[in-house]
């Protein structure tokens, strides 16, 4: 009997353990048949292939129009100055208008995109470019010319900001490839305008007005693919749709994250590094697009050849704008690419100072390589945030702040050129700005995101 009494608790414990194991096995077996993990409320389904193709075409056509308003003017700057009786300082103001407009109007892009949709904003931007390019050559005064240029540049500004956003939204697994594609198209449009504006002007009777206005046709074509997306309000794949159960609460929730993180992004060293890098490369780019043909013309190069040299500089971005983002996307840190591009710029400016005409083609190629800091900066914007919303904030902050920082550069070059009577001081300024550009780029290229710092 004592033996039976001692064995009974042991059996009870074994039966209890067996029951628990049976329940665990049953629960585990039932788990797959139970309800799946909940998805994000209102998450969008994968977009149709035709829609992705249409967006890709729209990106390319929009990118083709983001620089002809500037480089076509650079090729005919001397004729425009003579026609409107501009001084060197006023021409410097004219070459500073692009970064000023990009800084002022670029801030509006995220808010406009949230209210009307990114497709509608880009469509309106292309229409503004077309209207500005048609109006500005025929308005007949310097003030009117500047105002019409600002209209076109406003369209460029909002599209500039939204390009990385659209890529991140619709092609999240191909950011490097799609950034390279539209950067290549941007470089192609830049080079095309620089190369053919002078020949087109000659073919149309030598009128600089016609040579500038013809680029409105390309902008009008770019409006077409975005018309289909004007009414599109569907969220991107994997993006939660707004909750419409409580409209007032939903609107407050939508506005809250747009305001609060925008204040915190200023705490990020990476964001500031990107803004400074973007601003310094923009300074170099707009000085090059606005003044490089004049540098070659003052060195004895013909107007047509000077335009082709600018086209060569811009055309270097066609292959490199596709290659650099892909290479950068595979690296944890992009600092080495920044340094290589900066060294090419230093050598190019040195040659432009010592022998502008003799080595013109070499300097044009080297400066074209240095100008590929732009697609690198766009790629880093897409890589320095984990979320689409973060990319929106970072793109708006880096580009708007960067363009604001770049405003004095082209203006200062015009003032130095007028008061010194030569290009020595302006070229020294351009070369000197390459040093802080490399420093800021190395800082921005570190392997971290703004979410780690905000």
ZAPA-480964 format. One line per 2 residues: number of its first residue (from 1); their letters; for each residue x, y, z of C-alpha. Coordinates in pm, 1 decimal. Example, Ala and Ser with C-alpha at 12.3 -4.5 7.8 and 13.67 -1.06 7.14 Angstrom:
<recs>
1 = AS = 1230.0/-450.0/780.0  1367.0/-106.0/714.0 $
</recs>
This chain:
<recs>
1 = XX = 0.0/0.0/0.0  271.9/252.1/74.6 $
3 = XX = 421.5/171.8/-264.1  89.3/234.8/-435.7 $
5 = XX = 44.2/559.6/-251.7  389.8/683.2/-352.7 $
7 = XX = 334.5/591.3/-719.3  -3.9/763.8/-750.5 $
9 = XX = 129.6/1124.1/-733.5  399.0/1031.3/-984.1 $
11 = XX = 139.9/901.7/-1230.4  -72.2/1209.4/-1180.2 $
13 = XX = 219.3/1433.9/-1257.0  300.4/1233.5/-1572.2 $
15 = XX = -62.7/1251.6/-1688.6  -61.3/1627.6/-1631.3 $
17 = XX = 259.4/1670.4/-1831.7  123.4/1453.1/-2112.9 $
19 = XX = -195.8/1660.6/-2129.0  9.1/1982.8/-2149.9 $
21 = XX = 223.4/1841.6/-2430.8  -89.6/1730.8/-2617.8 $
23 = XX = -242.5/2077.0/-2579.8  79.1/2244.7/-2697.4 $
25 = XX = 99.2/2017.8/-3001.4  -264.6/2082.8/-3079.1 $
27 = XX = -223.2/2457.9/-3040.4  80.8/2451.3/-3261.7 $
29 = XX = -102.8/2251.1/-3519.4  -396.0/2487.3/-3515.5 $
31 = XX = -183.4/2801.0/-3544.1  -132.6/2789.3/-3922.6 $
33 = XX = -503.7/2732.2/-3974.4  -589.3/3029.6/-3752.9 $
35 = XX = -609.9/3392.3/-3857.3  -302.5/3531.1/-4031.3 $
37 = XX = -102.3/3825.9/-3898.5  -299.2/4140.0/-3969.7 $
39 = XX = -181.9/4353.7/-4259.5  -155.1/4728.4/-4248.9 $
41 = XX = -503.2/4875.6/-4267.4  -585.3/4987.8/-4616.9 $
43 = XX = -252.1/4871.6/-4760.6  -250.9/4909.4/-5136.5 $
45 = XX = -226.0/4613.3/-5368.0  63.8/4583.0/-5610.4 $
47 = XX = 21.0/4839.4/-5891.0  -55.0/4727.8/-6243.1 $
49 = XX = 250.3/4680.4/-6469.0  118.5/4936.8/-6716.4 $
51 = XX = 102.9/5195.8/-6439.5  464.8/5132.8/-6340.8 $
53 = XX = 571.3/5163.3/-6704.6  377.1/5488.5/-6739.3 $
55 = XX = 541.6/5627.0/-6424.5  884.1/5528.4/-6558.0 $
57 = XX = 813.8/5709.4/-6887.5  685.5/6010.1/-6695.6 $
59 = XX = 999.2/6016.5/-6480.2  1223.6/6013.2/-6786.6 $
61 = XX = 1029.9/6288.2/-6968.6  1013.5/6501.7/-6654.9 $
63 = XX = 1386.2/6458.9/-6594.0  1463.0/6565.2/-6951.8 $
65 = XX = 1300.2/6901.5/-6870.6  1472.3/6977.9/-6540.3 $
67 = XX = 1773.5/7161.6/-6688.7  1716.2/7293.6/-7047.4 $
69 = XX = 1568.8/7616.3/-6905.1  1911.5/7678.1/-6748.9 $
71 = XX = 2165.1/7537.7/-6996.3  1993.6/7685.3/-7301.3 $
73 = XX = 2027.8/8025.1/-7135.0  2394.8/7962.1/-7056.3 $
75 = XX = 2468.7/7894.6/-7422.0  2306.4/8226.4/-7524.9 $
77 = XX = 2391.0/8433.6/-7218.1  2596.7/8688.7/-7412.2 $
79 = XX = 2315.5/8744.1/-7663.7  2056.4/8773.1/-7385.8 $
81 = XX = 2275.4/9023.7/-7198.1  2314.5/9235.0/-7510.1 $
83 = XX = 1944.6/9210.7/-7598.7  1825.0/9309.1/-7250.0 $
85 = XX = 2123.3/9537.9/-7170.7  2233.6/9341.5/-6863.3 $
87 = XX = 2553.0/9411.8/-6668.4  2775.4/9132.8/-6538.2 $
89 = XX = 2629.3/9170.5/-6189.5  2271.6/9147.5/-6318.8 $
91 = XX = 2370.0/8840.9/-6520.6  2508.1/8698.6/-6195.1 $
93 = XX = 2166.8/8757.4/-6039.0  2009.9/8577.0/-6334.3 $
95 = XX = 2232.8/8272.4/-6282.5  2142.4/8276.6/-5909.6 $
97 = XX = 1767.5/8262.8/-5978.5  1758.7/7880.3/-6024.1 $
99 = XX = 1889.2/7787.7/-5676.8  1679.2/8065.6/-5520.8 $
101 = XX = 1361.4/7930.7/-5678.8  1455.1/7574.0/-5591.2 $
103 = XX = 1503.5/7672.8/-5226.5  1183.5/7878.2/-5201.1 $
105 = XX = 944.9/7662.3/-5401.6  1101.3/7328.0/-5312.0 $
107 = XX = 975.7/7362.5/-4954.9  619.3/7362.8/-5086.4 $
109 = XX = 651.5/7033.1/-5274.4  583.0/6783.9/-4989.5 $
111 = XX = 275.1/6974.3/-4870.8  140.7/7007.9/-5224.9 $
113 = XX = 201.6/6637.1/-5285.3  9.9/6542.6/-4971.5 $
115 = XX = -284.8/6758.5/-5072.0  -308.3/6699.3/-5446.5 $
117 = XX = -94.8/6390.7/-5507.6  258.9/6370.8/-5640.9 $
119 = XX = 142.3/6302.4/-5997.7  -75.6/6612.4/-6006.4 $
121 = XX = 206.1/6830.9/-5871.3  457.6/6703.5/-6127.2 $
123 = XX = 200.1/6751.4/-6405.4  145.3/7112.0/-6296.6 $
125 = XX = 521.0/7155.6/-6271.6  573.0/7048.9/-6633.4 $
127 = XX = 297.7/7287.5/-6744.0  463.9/7572.9/-6551.8 $
129 = XX = 795.1/7497.7/-6723.9  631.6/7508.5/-7066.8 $
131 = XX = 452.9/7836.3/-6991.0  762.2/8004.4/-6848.9 $
133 = XX = 981.1/7903.0/-7142.2  728.9/8038.5/-7393.1 $
135 = XX = 679.5/8370.2/-7213.8  1029.0/8474.5/-7104.2 $
137 = XX = 1201.6/8537.5/-7441.5  929.3/8769.9/-7567.0 $
139 = XX = 843.1/8971.9/-7258.2  1096.0/9242.2/-7349.8 $
141 = XX = 1240.9/9347.6/-7011.8  1491.2/9216.9/-6758.9 $
143 = XX = 1232.9/9208.2/-6479.1  983.1/9021.6/-6696.4 $
145 = XX = 1253.0/8782.0/-6811.3  1339.1/8705.4/-6447.9 $
147 = XX = 972.2/8660.6/-6354.0  899.5/8420.2/-6641.0 $
149 = XX = 1219.3/8230.9/-6562.5  1098.7/8201.5/-6202.4 $
151 = XX = 770.8/8049.0/-6325.6  957.0/7779.6/-6517.9 $
153 = XX = 1196.8/7724.1/-6228.9  906.1/7686.3/-5987.1 $
155 = XX = 789.8/7387.6/-6192.0  1142.7/7250.3/-6193.5 $
157 = XX = 1174.0/7300.2/-5816.5  871.2/7094.7/-5712.9 $
159 = XX = 958.7/6821.9/-5962.5  1317.3/6813.1/-5832.7 $
161 = XX = 1193.2/6741.7/-5481.7  938.7/6479.9/-5584.7 $
163 = XX = 1161.5/6270.3/-5812.5  1328.2/6074.1/-5526.5 $
165 = XX = 991.0/6052.5/-5350.0  816.7/5898.1/-5651.1 $
167 = XX = 1104.0/5652.5/-5701.4  1093.7/5547.2/-5335.1 $
169 = XX = 713.6/5507.5/-5344.2  669.4/5310.2/-5664.2 $
171 = XX = 1007.9/5139.7/-5703.5  1121.1/5072.3/-5344.1 $
173 = XX = 1328.9/4769.5/-5445.9  1497.0/4950.5/-5737.7 $
175 = XX = 1592.7/5287.5/-5592.1  1945.9/5284.1/-5735.7 $
177 = XX = 1836.7/5169.1/-6081.2  1548.4/5414.5/-6115.9 $
179 = XX = 1751.7/5700.9/-5969.3  2017.4/5625.4/-6228.0 $
181 = XX = 1756.2/5617.1/-6504.7  1607.3/5958.5/-6436.8 $
183 = XX = 1948.0/6105.4/-6350.0  2071.1/5983.2/-6687.9 $
185 = XX = 1768.9/6144.4/-6855.4  1833.4/6465.5/-6662.6 $
187 = XX = 2195.7/6470.9/-6780.8  2084.4/6398.1/-7137.1 $
189 = XX = 1838.0/6687.1/-7136.2  2102.8/6916.2/-6989.7 $
191 = XX = 2359.8/6820.4/-7252.0  2109.5/6832.4/-7538.6 $
193 = XX = 2004.6/7189.1/-7457.3  2366.3/7301.4/-7424.9 $
195 = XX = 2470.8/7139.1/-7753.2  2187.8/7228.5/-7989.6 $
197 = XX = 2060.0/7564.5/-7864.4  2312.9/7767.5/-8065.8 $
199 = XX = 2265.6/7564.6/-8389.7  1887.4/7579.4/-8346.0 $
201 = XX = 1907.5/7953.9/-8299.4  2106.5/7988.7/-8621.3 $
203 = XX = 1865.7/7762.2/-8807.3  1569.9/7972.3/-8692.8 $
205 = XX = 1714.7/8298.1/-8821.2  1959.1/8386.3/-8542.8 $
207 = XX = 1695.3/8505.9/-8295.5  1789.0/8418.8/-7937.1 $
209 = XX = 1420.4/8444.0/-7846.8  1333.8/8150.1/-8071.8 $
211 = XX = 1636.4/7955.7/-7950.7  1510.7/7977.4/-7591.9 $
213 = XX = 1138.4/7933.0/-7660.2  1175.3/7610.4/-7858.2 $
215 = XX = 1240.3/7413.2/-7538.6  880.7/7469.3/-7432.4 $
217 = XX = 779.7/7196.7/-7679.2  970.0/6931.5/-7482.4 $
219 = XX = 807.2/7048.3/-7159.5  460.3/7030.8/-7314.7 $
221 = XX = 524.8/6669.1/-7416.8  624.8/6585.6/-7059.4 $
223 = XX = 280.5/6691.2/-6934.0  104.9/6404.6/-7116.2 $
225 = XX = 198.3/6093.9/-6910.8  129.5/6272.6/-6582.6 $
227 = XX = -226.3/6364.8/-6685.7  -325.7/6001.6/-6624.6 $
229 = XX = -194.2/6028.0/-6268.4  -353.3/6361.3/-6182.0 $
231 = XX = -653.7/6196.3/-6017.5  -453.4/5909.6/-5868.4 $
233 = XX = -478.1/5900.5/-5488.8  -388.7/5538.7/-5424.8 $
235 = XX = -114.8/5486.2/-5168.4  208.7/5323.6/-5270.4 $
237 = XX = 257.3/4949.8/-5220.2  298.2/4873.5/-4851.4 $
239 = XX = 182.0/5219.6/-4746.5  -115.6/5238.0/-4512.1 $
241 = XX = -409.7/5435.1/-4636.0  -558.8/5703.3/-4413.1 $
243 = XX = -833.6/5588.9/-4178.4  -1158.3/5749.5/-4291.5 $
245 = XX = -1364.0/5628.1/-3997.9  -1302.3/5954.4/-3813.8 $
247 = XX = -1223.4/6224.9/-4069.5  -1133.6/6493.6/-3819.2 $
249 = XX = -906.6/6264.3/-3622.8  -750.2/6127.4/-3940.5 $
251 = XX = -665.8/6474.5/-4064.3  -508.7/6564.8/-3732.1 $
253 = XX = -305.7/6243.6/-3735.4  -196.4/6312.2/-4091.9 $
255 = XX = -81.5/6662.5/-4011.3  96.4/6572.9/-3688.8 $
257 = XX = 376.1/6357.0/-3832.1  430.0/6604.4/-4113.0 $
259 = XX = 504.3/6885.4/-3868.8  684.4/6724.9/-3576.9 $
261 = XX = 953.1/6526.7/-3763.6  1023.7/6825.8/-3987.3 $
263 = XX = 1144.9/7008.0/-3675.5  1350.8/6713.2/-3550.3 $
265 = XX = 1533.8/6655.4/-3877.3  1752.7/6955.2/-3800.0 $
267 = XX = 1908.9/6749.7/-3520.9  2052.3/6501.4/-3768.2 $
269 = XX = 2417.0/6545.8/-3865.4  2356.2/6326.8/-4167.8 $
271 = XX = 2074.9/6555.0/-4287.2  2295.3/6861.7/-4248.2 $
273 = XX = 2583.3/6686.8/-4421.1  2356.6/6599.7/-4712.2 $
275 = XX = 2220.8/6955.9/-4726.4  2572.3/7105.6/-4736.2 $
277 = XX = 2692.2/6849.5/-4991.0  2385.9/6911.5/-5206.5 $
279 = XX = 2428.4/7288.0/-5179.4  2796.1/7287.9/-5271.9 $
281 = XX = 2750.5/7055.3/-5568.7  2456.8/7272.0/-5681.0 $
283 = XX = 2679.7/7580.1/-5655.1  2937.4/7416.3/-5881.7 $
285 = XX = 2670.1/7293.2/-6123.4  2494.8/7627.6/-6169.4 $
287 = XX = 2821.2/7817.5/-6200.7  2923.8/7566.5/-6468.0 $
289 = XX = 2592.2/7580.6/-6654.7  2568.0/7958.7/-6632.7 $
291 = XX = 2926.0/8071.2/-6685.2  3141.3/7799.2/-6841.7 $
293 = XX = 3049.7/7881.3/-7204.5  3143.1/8244.9/-7136.3 $
295 = XX = 3477.5/8137.2/-6987.8  3560.1/7949.0/-7306.9 $
297 = XX = 3433.1/8231.0/-7529.1  3651.8/8482.7/-7346.1 $
299 = XX = 3946.2/8247.7/-7402.9  3891.7/8266.8/-7780.3 $
301 = XX = 3663.2/7968.1/-7835.6  3370.1/8022.1/-8072.9 $
303 = XX = 3013.4/8038.3/-7941.3  2913.6/7711.5/-8108.3 $
305 = XX = 3216.5/7524.1/-7976.4  3166.3/7670.0/-7627.5 $
307 = XX = 2812.2/7534.5/-7629.9  2937.0/7192.0/-7739.6 $
309 = XX = 3196.1/7197.0/-7459.7  2921.5/7261.9/-7208.0 $
311 = XX = 2727.2/6977.2/-7368.7  3027.3/6746.6/-7323.1 $
313 = XX = 3040.6/6843.8/-6956.1  2673.4/6768.7/-6912.5 $
315 = XX = 2685.5/6455.3/-7130.7  2933.0/6291.9/-6893.3 $
317 = XX = 2639.8/6254.8/-6660.9  2450.3/6034.9/-6908.3 $
319 = XX = 2647.8/5714.4/-6846.6  2783.5/5807.4/-6504.3 $
321 = XX = 2444.7/5908.4/-6366.4  2334.7/5551.2/-6431.2 $
323 = XX = 2651.3/5384.2/-6304.1  2725.2/5590.7/-5991.4 $
325 = XX = 2389.6/5534.1/-5815.5  2415.6/5158.5/-5874.9 $
327 = XX = 2769.1/5147.9/-5736.6  2677.0/5376.1/-5445.7 $
329 = XX = 2376.4/5157.3/-5362.2  2605.8/4857.1/-5313.4 $
331 = XX = 2845.6/5038.4/-5081.5  2784.8/5093.8/-4712.8 $
333 = XX = 2970.1/5427.1/-4727.5  2978.4/5658.3/-5028.5 $
335 = XX = 3270.7/5874.6/-4910.8  3526.6/5730.0/-5158.3 $
337 = XX = 3303.4/5821.6/-5454.0  3268.1/6174.6/-5314.9 $
339 = XX = 3647.2/6214.5/-5294.0  3707.6/6087.9/-5649.1 $
341 = XX = 3449.8/6329.2/-5793.3  3596.5/6617.9/-5593.0 $
343 = XX = 3949.9/6548.5/-5716.2  3826.6/6550.8/-6076.4 $
345 = XX = 3673.4/6892.9/-6009.5  3995.9/7031.2/-5861.4 $
347 = XX = 4199.1/6914.9/-6161.4  3939.8/7051.0/-6404.6 $
349 = XX = 3931.9/7394.9/-6243.1  4310.5/7403.1/-6230.6 $
351 = XX = 4327.4/7333.8/-6602.9  4057.1/7590.6/-6673.4 $
353 = XX = 4270.9/7849.3/-6492.0  4604.3/7759.7/-6656.2 $
355 = XX = 4506.7/7670.2/-7014.7  4134.4/7719.6/-7079.6 $
357 = XX = 4151.8/7694.6/-7459.5  4440.3/7452.5/-7507.8 $
359 = XX = 4296.5/7177.2/-7290.2  3931.4/7274.1/-7319.7 $
361 = XX = 3803.1/6925.3/-7401.8  3993.2/6762.1/-7114.7 $
363 = XX = 3868.0/7017.9/-6862.6  3512.7/6978.1/-6991.6 $
365 = XX = 3527.8/6601.6/-6935.8  3676.7/6632.2/-6585.1 $
367 = XX = 3421.9/6891.7/-6477.4  3149.2/6670.2/-6620.3 $
369 = XX = 3266.2/6385.7/-6397.0  3271.1/6620.6/-6097.0 $
371 = XX = 2914.1/6730.8/-6172.3  2796.6/6372.4/-6119.6 $
373 = XX = 2784.9/6455.2/-5749.3  2417.7/6537.9/-5818.6 $
375 = XX = 2294.6/6180.9/-5885.8  2513.1/6063.6/-5599.1 $
377 = XX = 2341.3/6310.9/-5365.5  1997.4/6194.7/-5481.6 $
379 = XX = 2095.7/5832.9/-5422.8  2217.1/5910.5/-5072.5 $
381 = XX = 1887.0/6085.1/-4996.4  1708.1/5759.3/-5075.3 $
383 = XX = 1954.9/5555.6/-4867.5  1973.7/5773.1/-4556.5 $
385 = XX = 1616.6/5703.0/-4444.1  1432.4/5378.9/-4371.6 $
387 = XX = 1084.0/5496.2/-4474.0  911.9/5674.5/-4759.1 $
389 = XX = 797.9/5948.4/-4521.8  1156.9/5994.4/-4408.3 $
391 = XX = 1272.8/6028.5/-4767.2  1010.4/6299.5/-4825.0 $
393 = XX = 1134.4/6499.4/-4527.0  1500.8/6444.0/-4605.0 $
395 = XX = 1459.8/6526.4/-4975.0  1275.1/6850.2/-4896.2 $
397 = XX = 1522.8/6951.2/-4624.6  1843.1/6860.4/-4809.4 $
399 = XX = 1739.7/7007.3/-5143.9  1571.8/7323.7/-5014.7 $
401 = XX = 1849.4/7400.6/-4765.3  2112.8/7303.2/-5019.3 $
403 = XX = 1973.6/7527.4/-5290.7  1948.0/7809.7/-5038.0 $
405 = XX = 2318.6/7766.1/-4958.5  2404.9/7768.6/-5329.4 $
407 = XX = 2242.4/8104.1/-5410.4  2546.9/8329.4/-5344.2 $
409 = XX = 2784.0/8124.3/-5564.0  2676.9/8220.3/-5918.7 $
411 = XX = 2607.9/8578.4/-5806.3  2953.8/8609.6/-5651.1 $
413 = XX = 3115.0/8475.0/-5967.6  2941.7/8745.6/-6173.0 $
415 = XX = 3053.1/9018.9/-5933.0  3413.3/8892.7/-5924.9 $
417 = XX = 3418.9/8866.1/-6303.0  3292.6/9221.0/-6351.7 $
419 = XX = 3520.7/9383.5/-6094.4  3838.3/9183.6/-6159.7 $
421 = XX = 3805.5/9189.2/-6538.1  3901.5/8822.7/-6572.8 $
423 = XX = 3831.6/8468.8/-6465.0  4120.4/8407.8/-6223.4 $
425 = XX = 3934.8/8489.0/-5901.8  3606.3/8321.4/-6000.5 $
427 = XX = 3785.5/7998.2/-6094.9  3984.7/8007.8/-5769.0 $
429 = XX = 3654.4/8038.0/-5582.1  3509.5/7739.0/-5767.2 $
431 = XX = 3815.1/7525.9/-5691.2  3815.8/7629.3/-5325.4 $
433 = XX = 3454.1/7520.8/-5278.5  3547.4/7165.0/-5376.1 $
435 = XX = 3722.1/7109.5/-5041.5  3417.8/7161.0/-4814.2 $
437 = XX = 3207.1/6972.4/-5068.5  3424.0/6663.3/-5020.1 $
439 = XX = 3412.7/6699.2/-4641.8  3033.3/6729.6/-4635.6 $
441 = XX = 2994.2/6440.6/-4878.8  3205.3/6206.8/-4667.1 $
443 = XX = 2995.0/6301.5/-4362.5  2670.3/6240.5/-4553.5 $
445 = XX = 2797.4/5912.7/-4697.2  2834.2/5734.1/-4366.1 $
447 = XX = 2631.4/5417.8/-4308.8  2346.3/5554.7/-4095.7 $
449 = XX = 1995.1/5691.7/-4130.5  1823.4/6004.1/-4005.7 $
451 = XX = 1597.5/5789.2/-3787.0  1908.2/5694.3/-3587.4 $
453 = XX = 1978.7/6059.9/-3514.1  1638.6/6233.3/-3491.4 $
</recs>
